[in-house]
Amino acid sequence: MKVLSVLGSTGSIGTNTLKLVKEFPDDFRVEGLAAGHNAALLAEQVEAVRPRIVSSGDEKVSAEVQGLLRQRGYDMAATRFTHGVEGNVEVACHPGCEMVLSAISGGAGLLPTYRALESGKGIALANKETMVMAGELMMRKSLEKNLPILPVDSEHNAIHQCLRGGEGKEVRRLILTASGGPFRTTPKEKFSEITLADALKHPTWNMGRKITIDSATLMNKGLEVIEAARLFGVGAERISVVVHPQSVVHSMVEYVDGSMLAQLGVTDMRLPIQYALTWPERWTTPLERLDIYKLPSLEFFEPDMDKFPCLGLAYEALRAGGTAPAVLNAANEVAVEAFLGERLAFTDIPRIIRAVLRAHTPRPADELETVLEADAWAREAARGM
Ligand SMILES: NC(=O)c1ccc[n+]([C@@H]2O[C@H](COP(=O)([O-])OP(=O)(O)OC[C@H]3O[C@@H](n4cnc5c(N)ncnc54)[C@H](OP(=O)(O)O)[C@@H]3O)[C@@H](O)[C@H]2O)c1
C-alpha cells in the first residue's frame, strides 16, 4: 500500500489522479489533499477519500469546506483542516505520506514540493514550474535524499521510459513533441486578433487554463525544455522540439547509433500518472488502449520560432542559467494571468517576458531564497509593465 498526498487535487491532474487511485483501492491510500478555492469539489473529495489532512487556499475556503462536510454528517475528527502556503507544506510533509503528487499550478507548487523532498517523500511531479524555477536545487536534494522525482508531464514521462533503453552516455539528444497548440496553422499576421476563447481551445489535451494558454504560446514547450534539462542533466543544445499535431508520440530519445526510441500512448494523463506512481513497476492499465490500426497519419514539423517567440525565450533563459528560468517563469505567469483576465493581448505575452528577462542579471540559483527573491522581483517587474 503506497500512501499519497495530492497537491492541487481539484485541478485537471489532481482529479485524474484521484480517479486513477480509485481503480487500485488495495494499492494506494490518499492521506493528504491540498487545493485552492474550489470548496465544493474539495469537500466531495474529502468525503470520498477520508484523508488525514486537508489544506485549502485560505481560511474562508477552509471554513466553507468544513461547513459542507458537517452538513453531510462527515466525521470531522478524522481529518485535520488547514490552509494557505503553510497548509500546502503541511500536507506535502505529512508524516504518514510516502509520495507526493505535485500538481498545484504555477510557482505556488515549488515550496511544498521542495519541502516534501526535503522531508523524505518521493515526488511524482506534474508541476513543471518547480523544475524551471529550482531544478538544480531539486535534483541536488533528490540525490542527497536518494529519492526519485518521477515526471508526470507526458513528454518527460515518455523520455523517462525511453531512457530505460540505453546508458546515459549513449544518448545523443532528447526530442520533446509539441501538439503545436490551436495556432499552429494561423498566419502570424492574424496573431493580433487572437481572443481568450480562441487560445483556450486546445486541439488534443484537456488541461487547466494556465497550461492551456502556455500551450498556445508554446511557452509550455519552453518550460518543458528547461524541465527536461534539469531532470535529465542535458544541455540546451541536446534538447530539440518537434511539432507533432496528433499527440500520439509523447516524446523520443535519439541514441548515438542513430536509433530513436519513442513512447506512444493515448492522450490521457492517467497513463503518465500511473507510470509515475507505480515506477519501477508497470501495472496493467484500467484505461482504453491505443489502437494501432486506427492511428491517424503521424506528422512531424520543425517549430516556427518566429511565430512562437516564447519557445526561443525559454532556450535563452536556460542558456543564461541561474535565476533566469525562474524570472522567465514568473514573468510568464503574470502575463498569462493578465491575458486570462482579458487585460493583455496574446502578442503582449512574449513582449513582457522578453523585457523582464533582459532586465534581469542572473545569479546562481543555489539557495531557495535566491530563487524566491528572483521570482518576486520578476512578478513585480512584469506587473509594472
Ligand atoms: N493538465 C495537464 O494535462 C498537465 C500536463 C502536464 C503538466 N501539467 C502541470 O500540472 C500542474 C497542474 O496543472 P492542471 O492542468 O491540473 O491545473 P489546474 O487544472 O488549473 O489545477 C490547478 C490545481 O492547483 C490548485 N491551486 C492553485 N493555486 C494553489 C495554491 N496557491 N495553493 C493550493 N492549491 C492551488 C487548484 O485549486 P482550485 O482549483 O481549487 O483553486 C487546482 O487544484 C501545472 O504545473 C501544469 O503545468 C498539467
Ligand as a Chemical Component Dictionary entry (heavy atoms), coordinates in Angstrom:
data_LIG
# 
_chem_comp.id                   LIG 
_chem_comp.type                 NON-POLYMER 
_chem_comp.pdbx_formal_charge   0 
_chem_comp.three_letter_code    LIG 
# 
loop_
_chem_comp_atom.comp_id 
_chem_comp_atom.atom_id 
_chem_comp_atom.alt_atom_id 
_chem_comp_atom.type_symbol 
_chem_comp_atom.charge 
_chem_comp_atom.model_Cartn_x 
_chem_comp_atom.model_Cartn_y 
_chem_comp_atom.model_Cartn_z 
_chem_comp_atom.pdbx_ordinal 
LIG N1  N1  N 0  -3.338 19.244 -17.110 1  
LIG C1  C1  C 0  -2.407 18.560 -17.716 2  
LIG O1  O1  O 0  -2.684 17.729 -18.579 3  
LIG C2  C2  C 0  -0.952 18.763 -17.349 4  
LIG C3  C3  C 0  0.021  18.057 -18.074 5  
LIG C4  C4  C 0  1.345  18.188 -17.712 6  
LIG C5  C5  C 0  1.715  19.023 -16.664 7  
LIG N2  N2  N 1  0.741  19.711 -16.005 8  
LIG C6  C6  C 0  1.154  20.602 -14.907 9  
LIG O2  O2  O 0  0.468  20.237 -13.724 10 
LIG C7  C7  C 0  0.185  21.386 -12.942 11 
LIG C8  C8  C 0  -1.319 21.449 -12.732 12 
LIG O3  O3  O 0  -1.954 21.600 -13.989 13 
LIG P1  P1  P 0  -3.532 21.450 -14.144 14 
LIG O4  O4  O 0  -3.798 21.472 -15.598 15 
LIG O5  O5  O -1 -4.006 20.286 -13.338 16 
LIG O6  O6  O 0  -4.015 22.839 -13.485 17 
LIG P2  P2  P 0  -5.456 23.223 -12.953 18 
LIG O7  O7  O 0  -6.497 22.359 -13.551 19 
LIG O8  O8  O 0  -5.569 24.684 -13.100 20 
LIG O9  O9  O 0  -5.358 22.851 -11.396 21 
LIG C9  C9  C 0  -4.515 23.509 -10.514 22 
LIG C10 C10 C 0  -4.712 22.986 -9.115  23 
LIG O10 O10 O 0  -3.885 23.726 -8.231  24 
LIG C11 C11 C 0  -4.686 24.294 -7.194  25 
LIG N3  N3  N 0  -4.033 25.517 -6.750  26 
LIG C12 C12 C 0  -3.736 26.619 -7.475  27 
LIG N4  N4  N 0  -3.077 27.513 -6.709  28 
LIG C13 C13 C 0  -2.958 26.944 -5.495  29 
LIG C14 C14 C 0  -2.362 27.362 -4.270  30 
LIG N5  N5  N 0  -1.750 28.556 -4.159  31 
LIG N6  N6  N 0  -2.417 26.517 -3.210  32 
LIG C15 C15 C 0  -3.018 25.306 -3.307  33 
LIG N7  N7  N 0  -3.600 24.864 -4.447  34 
LIG C16 C16 C 0  -3.564 25.681 -5.508  35 
LIG C17 C17 C 0  -6.056 24.475 -7.830  36 
LIG O11 O11 O 0  -7.056 24.604 -6.825  37 
LIG P3  P3  P 0  -8.537 25.232 -7.104  38 
LIG O12 O12 O 0  -8.919 24.825 -8.479  39 
LIG O13 O13 O 0  -9.343 24.562 -6.024  40 
LIG O14 O14 O 0  -8.433 26.696 -6.921  41 
LIG C18 C18 C 0  -6.139 23.153 -8.589  42 
LIG O15 O15 O 0  -6.422 22.115 -7.693  43 
LIG C19 C19 C 0  0.756  22.579 -13.714 44 
LIG O16 O16 O 0  2.024  22.869 -13.239 45 
LIG C20 C20 C 0  0.839  22.072 -15.152 46 
LIG O17 O17 O 0  1.861  22.693 -15.879 47 
LIG C21 C21 C 0  -0.563 19.597 -16.313 48 
# 
loop_
_chem_comp_bond.comp_id 
_chem_comp_bond.atom_id_1 
_chem_comp_bond.atom_id_2 
_chem_comp_bond.value_order 
_chem_comp_bond.pdbx_ordinal 
LIG N1  C1  SING 1  
LIG C1  O1  DOUB 2  
LIG C1  C2  SING 3  
LIG C2  C3  SING 4  
LIG C2  C21 DOUB 5  
LIG C3  C4  DOUB 6  
LIG C4  C5  SING 7  
LIG C5  N2  DOUB 8  
LIG N2  C6  SING 9  
LIG N2  C21 SING 10 
LIG C6  O2  SING 11 
LIG C6  C20 SING 12 
LIG O2  C7  SING 13 
LIG C7  C8  SING 14 
LIG C7  C19 SING 15 
LIG C8  O3  SING 16 
LIG O3  P1  SING 17 
LIG P1  O4  DOUB 18 
LIG P1  O5  SING 19 
LIG P1  O6  SING 20 
LIG O6  P2  SING 21 
LIG P2  O7  DOUB 22 
LIG P2  O8  SING 23 
LIG P2  O9  SING 24 
LIG O9  C9  SING 25 
LIG C9  C10 SING 26 
LIG C10 O10 SING 27 
LIG C10 C18 SING 28 
LIG O10 C11 SING 29 
LIG C11 N3  SING 30 
LIG C11 C17 SING 31 
LIG N3  C12 SING 32 
LIG N3  C16 SING 33 
LIG C12 N4  DOUB 34 
LIG N4  C13 SING 35 
LIG C13 C14 SING 36 
LIG C13 C16 DOUB 37 
LIG C14 N5  SING 38 
LIG C14 N6  DOUB 39 
LIG N6  C15 SING 40 
LIG C15 N7  DOUB 41 
LIG N7  C16 SING 42 
LIG C17 O11 SING 43 
LIG C17 C18 SING 44 
LIG O11 P3  SING 45 
LIG P3  O12 DOUB 46 
LIG P3  O13 SING 47 
LIG P3  O14 SING 48 
LIG C18 O15 SING 49 
LIG C19 O16 SING 50 
LIG C19 C20 SING 51 
LIG C20 O17 SING 52 
# 
